[in-house]
Amino acid sequence: MAFYAAFAGTFRQSESTAARRRVPLAVPTGGLAGVQPKISKNGAAFANTANTLVGISDSGTDQAYYVELTAGELDTAGFVIVRYDQGIGDEIQVVCRVLPQLPEDVYARLGAPAGASLAADVAALPEAAEVADAVWDEAVAGHQASGTAGQELHLAKAALVNKRQHTIATGVDVIKDNDGSTTLRTLTPSEAAGVVTVTPG
């Protein structure tokens, strides 16, 4: 008696599409269509499958069959073993992985607020122009942390239109914030060899 084992792939737990629940078995003889394999779920005792073998090629030698498992036979995440050993002198075992289903509330966990599916929400995403409008219309008040682009834009605007104090004796300029009193930058000039350098501080 020979023993044959193979890995037949992966199933989704409680797979609802019948054609996706088919386990292939290649056997060394034909004429086995209609016979019944056995199944073990996660190491439990073997029991007859609900369905029988269906012949893909059912005559001659090295024939191919499949058994279509039920959703109930795939209701446990882990693995199943499908075995056939009746009347052919050889034992064939096929191992399949059963992957757990995503939680029923996965859609809610993904935070999909608009439609009834992820595809609907993708379709509801804003266009590029809408995103650009939202960015440019965003208030700058909350985007002025040190070292950010918002801070630099705020300073550039202040240098152009905000209040500025100039001390004639020293040439020092002070750029004020929108409130007219908070100092944003102090510009101090210095001269060396006929070249005036203005240093921000």
Residue pairs with C-beta under 8 A, 6 or more apart in sequence:
1 89
1 90
1 91
2 89
2 90
2 91
3 90
3 91
3 93
4 90
4 91
4 92
4 93
5 92
5 93
5 94
5 95
6 26
6 92
6 93
6 94
6 95
7 94
7 95
7 96
8 23
8 24
8 82
8 94
8 95
8 96
9 96
9 97
10 96
10 97
10 98
10 99
11 20
11 21
11 69
11 74
11 80
11 96
11 97
11 98
11 99
12 20
12 74
12 98
12 99
12 101
13 74
13 75
13 76
13 77
13 98
13 99
13 100
13 101
14 71
14 72
14 74
14 75
14 101
15 21
15 71
15 74
16 71
18 68
19 68
21 68
21 69
21 70
21 71
21 73
21 74
22 66
22 67
22 68
22 69
23 66
23 67
23 68
23 69
23 82
23 94
23 96
24 56
24 64
24 65
24 66
24 94
25 37
25 53
25 64
25 65
25 66
25 67
25 82
25 84
25 92
25 94
26 62
26 63
26 64
26 65
26 92
27 62
27 63
27 64
27 65
27 84
27 88
27 90
27 92
28 61
28 62
28 63
28 88
28 90
29 61
29 63
29 88
30 55
30 57
30 58
30 59
30 60
30 61
30 63
31 58
31 59
32 53
32 55
32 58
32 63
32 65
32 84
32 88
33 52
33 53
33 54
33 55
33 58
33 65
34 52
34 53
35 52
35 53
35 84
35 86
35 87
36 48
36 49
36 52
36 53
36 86
37 48
37 49
37 52
37 53
37 67
37 82
37 83
37 84
38 46
38 47
38 48
38 49
38 82
38 83
38 84
39 46
39 47
39 48
39 49
39 69
39 73
39 80
39 81
39 82
39 83
40 46
40 47
40 80
40 81
40 83
41 73
41 76
41 78
41 79
41 80
42 76
42 78
42 79
42 80
46 81
46 83
49 67
49 69
49 73
49 82
50 69
50 70
50 72
50 73
51 67
51 68
51 69
51 70
52 67
53 65
53 66
53 67
53 84
54 65
54 66
54 67
54 68
55 63
55 64
55 65
56 63
56 64
56 65
56 66
57 63
57 64
58 65
67 82
69 80
69 82
73 80
74 80
74 98
76 98
77 98
77 99
77 100
78 97
78 98
79 95
79 96
79 97
79 98
80 95
80 96
80 98
81 93
81 94
81 95
81 96
82 93
82 94
82 96
83 91
83 92
83 93
83 94
84 91
84 92
85 91
85 92
103 109
107 117
107 118
110 118
112 118
112 120
112 121
113 121
114 120
114 121
114 124
115 121
115 123
115 124
126 134
140 150
140 153
140 154
143 149
143 150
143 151
144 150
144 151
144 154
145 151
155 175
155 184
155 185
158 175
158 176
158 177
158 178
158 184
159 175
159 185
162 175
162 176
162 177
162 178
162 180
162 184
163 176
163 180
164 173
164 174
164 175
164 176
165 173
165 174
165 176
166 172
166 173
166 174
167 173
167 174
170 188
170 189
171 188
171 189
172 186
172 187
172 188
172 189
173 186
173 187
173 198
174 183
174 185
174 186
174 187
175 183
175 184
175 185
175 186
175 187
176 182
176 183
176 184
177 183
177 184
185 200
185 201
186 200
186 201
187 198
187 199
187 200
187 201
188 198
188 199
188 200
188 201
189 196
189 197
189 198
189 199
190 196
190 197
190 199
191 197
